[in-house]
């Protein structure tokens, strides 16, 4: 494999990819109003605009990775109500429905769940089943070295594409995510640490467009985010 190909395989495999057995039906969660004074995960979701998710008819976004001089991208269109998904790359176009993933669409679905997880982690924390979320505490964030609030999201050891992973999520006083640490298989040592920055509002939902590391010329970022609302 080339350096970039190996890296992209790592990006795909480290995400907390969930099949429908572990991911709650998006339409049910999106139509449910969360109480402002509720769990920390719900407060984070609300701070990122979860109350507007119920109006989303479809969402389009491009997942990009720049590392040194290499660039990779793939573009998605997703209807969360019907779970229809469309993937466009520079070599292929794949359309499928997440309720009937088969041998022809499973690799596309793994990539979709990975990319959607990066984009919508503030909502995934309340959508996903089979997880545990720690109590909030204060801690020094690994990249900025500033004191932030922290919770740890841990996935169960069964089900999904990559079970058992953990995420240390650092957020500010306004419940906006600033950094995270991914720990594959809930290992003690970090597997990847990135920022959440360059937040932009799209139809009332806040998206972190850039995710950078401290070392190397690396940026995982989103472009062309568009939402069609009811």
Secondary structure, DSSP 4 states (H G I P E B T S, - for coil): --HHHHHHHHHHHHS----TTTB--HHHHHTSPPPSSS-HHHHHHHHTTGGGGGGEEEEEEEEEEEETTEEEEEEEEEETTTTEEEEE-SS-EEEEEGGG--TTTHHHHHHHHHHHHHHHHHHHHHHBSSEEEPPPEEEE-TTT--EEEEEEEEE-SSSSSSTT-EEEEEE-TTS-EEEEEEEGGG-SS-SEEEE-EEEEEETTEEEEEEEE-SSSSEEEEEEEEEEEE-
